Amino acid sequence: MALEHMVWLTPKTGVGEDKMEEILASIRALTHIPGVLSISAGQNITDRANGATHGVLVTLERAADLPAYINHPDHQAVGVVLREHCEVLALDYER
């Protein structure tokens, strides 16, 4: 059963769109991590996300792949930059 890893991002004060696109590009580049089937990331186009301006959807082969994805050094490096510039909310579900 595949796993969807959803992330909502709200930039901290002073973080511009260029920085957000840089962050999204670094997230999209994580497709080489074992277990990742796809990654989609972009800017929110509605007002229904409680202030989140950007979102990420990572599809993993199975739920068992989530710990390795989360702990992969490349994901950890992106996470440091992400948390420096954004408030982050994540949700994971099997499908």
C-alpha positions in Angstrom: 0.0 0.0 0.0 1.5 3.4 -1.0 2.0 6.2 1.5 1.2 9.9 0.8 3.4 12.3 2.8 1.7 15.7 2.7 3.4 18.9 3.9 1.9 22.4 4.3 4.4 25.3 4.3 3.9 28.8 5.6 6.9 31.1 5.0 8.2 33.0 8.0 8.1 36.8 7.9 10.5 38.2 5.3 10.9 35.0 3.3 10.3 35.9 -0.4 8.9 33.9 -3.3 12.4 33.3 -4.8 13.5 31.6 -1.5 10.3 29.5 -1.5 10.9 28.4 -5.1 14.5 27.5 -4.1 13.2 25.4 -1.2 10.5 23.7 -3.4 13.2 22.9 -6.0 15.3 21.2 -3.3 12.4 19.2 -2.2 11.5 18.1 -5.8 15.2 16.9 -6.1 14.7 14.2 -3.4 13.3 11.7 -5.9 16.5 9.7 -5.7 15.8 8.6 -2.2 14.9 4.9 -2.1 11.1 4.3 -1.9 10.1 7.6 -3.4 7.7 7.2 -6.3 7.0 10.9 -7.0 7.2 14.4 -5.5 5.0 17.3 -6.3 5.4 20.8 -4.8 3.9 24.1 -5.6 2.2 27.3 -4.5 -1.3 27.2 -3.0 -4.0 28.8 -5.2 -6.9 28.9 -2.8 -7.7 30.4 0.6 -8.6 27.1 2.2 -5.2 26.1 3.8 -5.3 28.2 7.1 -2.5 30.4 5.8 -0.3 27.8 4.2 1.0 29.2 0.9 2.8 26.2 -0.4 2.4 22.4 -0.4 4.3 19.2 -1.0 3.1 15.7 -1.8 5.6 12.9 -1.7 4.3 9.4 -2.7 6.3 6.5 -1.2 6.0 2.9 -2.3 4.8 1.8 1.2 4.5 3.1 4.7 7.6 1.2 5.8 9.6 3.5 3.5 8.8 6.6 5.6 11.4 6.3 8.3 14.2 5.9 5.7 12.9 8.8 3.7 12.6 11.1 6.8 16.1 10.1 8.1 17.9 10.2 4.7 20.7 12.7 4.9 19.5 14.7 1.9 16.0 15.0 3.4 17.5 16.0 6.7 19.5 18.8 5.0 16.5 20.1 3.1 14.5 19.9 6.4 17.0 22.2 8.2 16.6 24.9 5.5 12.8 24.3 5.4 12.3 24.8 9.1 14.6 27.8 9.1 12.3 29.6 6.6 8.9 28.1 7.1 6.3 26.9 9.6 5.7 23.2 8.7 2.7 20.9 9.1 2.8 17.3 7.8 0.4 14.4 7.5 0.9 10.9 6.3 -1.7 8.4 5.1 -1.8 5.0 3.3 -3.7 4.5 0.2 
